[in-house]
Amino acid sequence: MTSSTSSSRRPFVLALLTIVIGMGISLGIVRAFTYFAGATTSSILSRVTEARAALPRIVQEPQDLVISFGSSMTEAAFGARQFDREMAERGVDVKSFNFGFGGLNPFFQDYLSRRIRDEFVTNDRRLKLALIEFTPLQNTKARYRGAEGSIESFITMLASDEEIRELFWQDIERGIRIANIRYLRDNISAEMITSELGDQWFGSERPDSGVEGDAEAEARVQEIADIVNARFEEDYPDYVNSDWSYEWQGAGTIPEERSEDTLRLFRELYEALRTEKHMSDDRLWRIQCCDIEVLDFEEELIAGFIRTVNNFKEFSDHVEIILLPRNHDWIGRPPEAEERLRYVLERVARETGVTIHSFEDAPEITPDMYSDTTHLSRYNGDVAYTNLLVERYAPVMAR
C-alpha cells in the first residue's frame, strides 16, 4: 500500500519539480536579459538610487539642511555649493542638496518623498528648508500617458514593503503583478524592458519642426564639446563617475572651480547650441510629450504633488513651493492655460497650506541663460537662479 502510494505520487512530484526548475530558469533568463540590455534599477533610476543611498549620510551632517526637490529643471538650475557659499557670506551655516530628477513625475515623487521623510523621521532630524518645484508640464495628462508603462516598475523601485502590501490588498490582481515585479523580476516590468530596448535599438525619436539646421553651428558645438570634455578630465582627475555626486551635493561643478577660458568656452557652446532648429525641435517635443503650453492637467499627478508637499511638511521647518523661470521667447500659454494653472495653484496652496512663489517672470533670468526651451545653462542660468534663491531665503535660514 505504501509502495503504491509512493509510486502514484512520484509523477506529481516530478511535475512540480519540473515546473519549479522551469520557473527558475525563466526568471534567470529574464534577469540576465534585463541586465545585458541595461534595463536595471540602477541604470534606469540611477540618479534617484544614488540620492536615496546618500540619505543616511545627509541626515548626519551637522549644518542646517536644505533640499531643492523637483524635476530635471531643478537638477540643471540649483547650484547647491553656490547656495551654501553665498549663505555663508551672510553668516548662515547650511548644507544643501539638489534632489532634481528627470522623468520622475509627481506620482513617483510622492513615493520618493516618503523615503526621504522616513530617513529624517527615523533619525529624528529636521530639514531647515524644503524648496519643492511645481512643474506645470510634469502635471499634464500627456505626461501621465507617457509614463503609464513605467508606473508599476517605478512603484516597486520606490515603495516600501508595507506600501507594496497595502497595494496588494487594495487590488489583489494588480498586487500580485507588482509583487512579481518587485521580488522576482528585479523591479523591471515587461513594459519597461520593451521601452528600454526600443530606445536602445531604434533611438528615442524626437519630432522634427521642419526648421533647417545650421551645419556650422552644429560643428562648432561638437568642437567645443570635445574641448570642454577634455578640460573636465584635466580639472577633475579623481572624479568618480556618478549621476548624483555627494561631493557636489547632487548638483554640478561651479564657476569658481573652472578657468576663465573654460567659462568662455561654455558661453560659446550654449550660444552655438541655441539654434533656431534646436530650440524649435525642443519646443515641439515639449508640446507633444508634455502639453507644455495648453496644460490639460491630470488629477492623479496633481494629487501626487499635494501628497509630496505634505510629506515634506512632516519633517521640515519651512516648506515653499516654487515655479522655475520660464523661457518666454519659446514657451507661451493661451489665456485658458493660464486660468487652469491659476486654479491648480490655488488648490495646491489650499490643500497644503504652503506658500507658492513663482520665478517664472524673474527679470534677472534672460533667454540667453537657457540650454534649451526649459533648462537653464551651466555657469550662467544656474548661477543667476541660485542667487535669486539666496536673496529670497537667506532671511528664512537666519531665523
C-alpha positions in Angstrom: 0.0 0.0 0.0 2.8 2.4 1.0 4.8 1.5 -2.1 1.8 2.0 -4.3 1.1 5.5 -2.8 4.7 6.5 -3.2 4.7 5.4 -6.8 1.5 7.3 -7.5 2.9 10.5 -6.0 6.2 10.3 -7.9 4.8 11.7 -11.2 3.3 14.7 -9.4 6.5 15.4 -7.5 8.4 15.2 -10.8 5.9 17.5 -12.5 6.1 20.0 -9.6 9.9 19.9 -9.7 9.9 20.4 -13.4 7.6 23.5 -13.0 9.8 25.0 -10.3 13.0 24.4 -12.3 11.3 25.8 -15.4 10.3 28.9 -13.4 13.8 29.4 -12.0 15.3 29.1 -15.5 12.7 31.6 -16.9 13.4 34.1 -14.1 17.1 33.7 -14.6 16.7 34.3 -18.3 14.6 37.4 -17.6 17.1 38.8 -15.1 20.1 38.1 -17.5 18.2 39.7 -20.4 17.4 42.8 -18.4 21.0 43.0 -17.1 22.7 42.8 -20.5 20.1 45.1 -22.0 20.9 47.7 -19.3 17.3 47.7 -18.1 18.1 47.5 -14.3 17.0 49.6 -11.4 20.5 51.1 -11.1 20.6 52.1 -14.8 17.0 53.4 -15.2 16.8 55.3 -12.0 20.5 55.7 -11.3 20.3 59.3 -10.1 17.4 58.5 -7.8 19.1 55.4 -6.5 22.3 57.2 -5.7 20.5 60.1 -4.0 18.5 57.7 -1.8 21.7 55.8 -0.9 23.1 59.2 0.3 20.2 59.9 2.7 21.7 58.2 5.8 24.8 60.3 5.4 22.8 63.5 4.7 20.9 63.3 8.0 24.2 63.1 9.9 25.5 66.4 8.6 26.0 69.0 11.4 24.7 72.0 9.5 21.2 73.1 8.9 19.9 71.2 5.8 18.2 72.4 2.6 16.8 70.2 -0.2 15.7 71.6 -3.5 13.3 69.0 -4.9 11.9 68.7 -8.4 12.4 67.8 -12.0 15.4 67.9 -14.4 14.8 71.7 -14.4 15.8 71.8 -10.8 18.7 69.4 -11.5 20.0 71.9 -14.0 19.2 75.1 -12.1 20.1 74.7 -8.4 23.7 75.1 -7.6 23.9 73.6 -4.1 27.5 74.6 -3.3 27.0 78.1 -4.7 23.9 78.4 -2.4 25.9 77.3 0.6 28.8 79.6 -0.2 26.6 82.7 -0.6 24.6 81.8 2.6 27.9 81.5 4.4 28.8 85.1 3.3 25.6 86.1 5.1 26.6 84.3 8.2 24.4 81.2 7.7 25.9 77.8 8.0 24.0 75.5 5.8 24.4 72.4 3.6 22.0 72.0 0.7 21.3 69.2 -1.8 20.0 69.1 -5.3 17.2 66.5 -5.5 16.1 67.3 -9.1 15.3 64.2 -11.2 14.3 63.9 -14.8 11.5 61.6 -15.7 10.0 61.5 -12.2 6.5 62.9 -12.3 4.6 63.9 -9.1 3.0 60.4 -8.8 6.6 59.0 -8.4 7.9 62.0 -6.5 5.3 61.2 -3.8 6.9 57.8 -3.2 10.4 59.2 -3.2 9.5 61.9 -0.8 8.1 59.3 1.6 11.6 57.6 1.6 13.2 60.9 2.4 10.7 61.5 5.2 11.3 58.1 6.6 15.0 58.7 6.8 14.7 62.1 8.5 12.0 60.9 11.0 13.8 57.7 11.9 16.9 59.8 12.7 15.0 62.5 14.5 16.4 65.1 12.1 14.7 68.2 10.7 15.1 69.8 7.3 15.5 73.6 7.7 14.2 74.4 4.2 12.4 72.4 1.5 12.1 74.1 -1.9 9.6 72.0 -3.9 9.3 72.7 -7.6 5.9 72.7 -9.2 6.5 72.0 -12.9 3.4 72.6 -15.0 4.5 70.3 -17.8 5.1 67.5 -15.3 1.5 67.5 -14.2 -0.4 67.1 -17.5 -2.4 64.3 -18.9 0.1 63.9 -21.8 2.9 63.5 -19.3 1.0 60.9 -17.4 0.2 58.9 -20.5 3.9 58.9 -21.4 4.7 57.3 -18.1 2.0 54.7 -17.9 4.2 51.8 -19.0 6.7 52.6 -16.1 4.2 53.1 -13.3 4.3 49.6 -11.8 8.1 49.3 -12.1 8.7 52.7 -10.6 6.3 51.9 -7.7 8.3 48.7 -6.9 11.6 50.7 -7.0 10.3 53.5 -4.7 7.7 51.9 -2.5 8.4 50.3 0.9 7.4 46.7 1.6 4.5 47.9 3.7 3.2 50.0 0.8 3.5 47.1 -1.5 1.4 45.0 0.9 -1.2 47.8 1.0 -1.4 47.9 -2.8 -1.8 44.1 -2.8 -4.9 44.3 -0.6 -6.4 47.2 -2.4 -6.3 45.3 -5.7 -5.1 41.7 -5.4 -4.7 41.2 -9.2 -2.5 44.3 -9.5 -0.8 43.5 -6.2 0.3 40.1 -7.5 1.7 41.7 -10.6 3.5 44.3 -8.6 4.9 41.8 -6.1 6.1 39.7 -9.1 7.9 42.7 -10.5 9.3 43.6 -7.1 10.5 40.3 -5.8 11.0 38.1 -8.8 11.8 40.5 -11.7 14.3 42.9 -10.0 11.7 45.8 -10.3 11.6 45.6 -14.1 8.3 45.1 -15.8 7.8 43.7 -19.3 6.7 47.1 -20.5 9.8 48.8 -19.1 12.0 46.2 -20.9 10.2 46.8 -24.1 10.6 50.6 -23.7 14.3 50.3 -22.8 15.1 48.1 -25.7 13.1 50.2 -28.1 15.2 53.2 -27.1 18.4 51.3 -27.5 17.7 49.7 -30.8 15.7 52.4 -32.5 16.5 55.5 -30.5 14.2 57.8 -28.7 12.7 59.7 -31.6 12.2 63.4 -31.2 9.9 65.4 -33.5 11.3 67.5 -36.4 10.0 71.0 -36.5 11.0 71.3 -40.2 13.3 74.3 -39.4 16.5 74.0 -41.4 19.6 73.1 -39.4 22.8 75.1 -39.1 25.7 72.9 -40.0 28.3 75.4 -39.0 26.8 75.8 -35.5 26.4 72.0 -35.1 30.1 71.6 -36.0 31.1 74.3 -33.5 29.1 72.6 -30.8 30.9 69.3 -31.3 34.3 71.1 -31.5 33.7 72.9 -28.2 32.2 69.9 -26.5 35.3 67.9 -27.2 37.5 70.6 -25.7 35.4 71.1 -22.5 35.2 67.3 -22.0 39.0 67.1 -22.1 39.2 70.1 -19.7 36.9 68.2 -17.3 39.3 65.3 -17.2 42.1 67.7 -16.5 40.3 69.7 -13.8 38.8 66.6 -12.0 41.3 63.8 -12.4 39.9 62.0 -9.3 36.3 62.3 -10.2 34.3 59.0 -9.8 31.6 58.9 -12.4 28.1 59.1 -10.9 24.7 60.6 -11.7 24.3 62.0 -8.2 27.6 63.1 -6.6 27.7 63.5 -2.8 30.9 65.6 -3.2 28.9 68.0 -5.4 25.7 67.7 -3.3 23.7 66.3 -6.2 24.4 69.4 -8.3 27.3 70.0 -10.7 30.5 71.9 -10.9 30.7 75.6 -10.1 32.4 78.6 -11.9 34.9 79.1 -9.1 36.5 75.8 -10.0 36.9 76.5 -13.7 39.3 78.7 -15.6 38.1 81.9 -17.3 38.9 80.3 -20.6 36.7 77.2 -19.8 33.9 79.5 -18.8 34.2 81.4 -22.1 34.0 78.2 -24.0 30.8 77.2 -22.2 29.3 80.5 -23.1 30.2 79.9 -26.7 28.9 76.3 -26.5 25.4 77.4 -25.4 25.3 80.2 -27.9 26.1 77.8 -30.7 23.6 75.2 -29.3 20.7 77.6 -29.3 20.0 77.5 -33.0 16.6 78.1 -34.4 16.3 74.4 -35.2 17.4 73.2 -31.8 15.0 75.4 -30.0 12.1 74.8 -32.4 12.6 71.0 -32.2 12.8 71.1 -28.4 9.7 73.2 -28.1 7.7 70.8 -30.4 8.9 67.9 -28.3 7.7 69.6 -25.1 4.4 70.2 -26.7 4.0 66.6 -27.8 5.3 64.8 -24.7 4.1 67.2 -22.1 1.4 69.6 -23.4 3.6 72.4 -22.1 1.6 75.3 -23.5 -2.1 74.2 -23.3 -1.7 72.4 -19.9 -4.5 69.9 -19.6 -3.8 68.8 -16.1 -4.0 65.2 -14.8 -5.8 64.8 -11.4 -3.6 61.8 -10.4 -0.5 63.9 -10.8 -1.9 67.0 -9.0 -2.9 64.8 -6.1 0.6 63.2 -6.1 2.2 66.6 -5.9 0.0 67.6 -3.0 0.9 64.4 -1.2 4.6 65.2 -1.9 4.4 68.6 -0.3 2.6 67.3 2.7 5.2 64.6 3.1 7.9 67.2 3.3 5.9 69.2 5.8 6.2 66.3 8.3 10.0 66.8 8.8 10.7 70.4 7.5 10.8 73.6 9.4 9.9 75.7 6.3 8.4 74.4 3.0 7.9 76.6 0.0 6.6 75.7 -3.5 8.4 77.4 -6.4 7.9 77.7 -10.1 11.2 78.0 -12.0 11.9 80.7 -14.6 10.0 80.3 -17.9 11.7 80.9 -21.3 9.1 83.3 -22.6 10.8 83.6 -26.0 9.9 80.0 -26.7 7.2 78.8 -24.3 3.9 80.7 -24.4 0.5 80.0 -22.9 -3.0 80.9 -24.1 -5.3 82.6 -21.5 -7.2 79.5 -20.8 -4.0 77.6 -19.9 -3.1 80.5 -17.5 -6.5 80.1 -15.9 -6.1 76.4 -15.5 -2.7 76.9 -13.9 -4.1 79.6 -11.6 -6.9 77.2 -10.5 -4.4 74.3 -9.8 -2.0 76.5 -7.8 -4.9 77.9 -5.7 -5.9 74.3 -5.0 -2.4 73.3 -4.1 -2.0 76.2 -1.8 -5.3 75.5 -0.1 -4.7 71.8 0.4 -1.1 72.1 1.6 -1.2 75.5 3.4 2.2 76.2 1.8 3.3 79.5 0.2 3.8 79.4 -3.6 6.4 81.7 -5.1 6.8 82.0 -8.9 10.1 82.8 -10.5 8.6 82.4 -14.0 8.8 86.1 -14.8 12.0 86.9 -12.9 13.7 89.7 -14.9 17.1 88.5 -13.8 16.7 85.4 -16.0 17.1 86.1 -19.7 16.6 83.9 -22.8 20.4 83.6 -23.3 20.6 81.8 -20.0 19.0 78.6 -21.3 20.4 75.5 -22.9 17.0 74.6 -24.5 13.5 75.8 -24.1 13.2 74.8 -20.4 16.5 74.1 -18.8 18.9 76.8 -17.5 22.5 76.6 -18.7 25.6 75.7 -16.6 27.7 78.6 -15.2 25.1 81.2 -16.3 21.4 80.5 -15.9 22.0 78.3 -12.8 24.2 80.9 -11.2 21.6 83.6 -11.7 18.7 81.4 -10.4 20.6 80.2 -7.4 21.4 83.8 -6.5 17.7 84.6 -6.6 17.1 81.7 -4.1 19.7 83.0 -1.8 18.3 86.5 -1.8 14.8 85.2 -1.1 15.6 82.6 1.5 18.5 84.0 3.5 16.1 85.6 6.0 14.4 82.2 6.4 17.6 80.4 7.0 18.8 83.1 9.5 15.9 82.5 11.9 
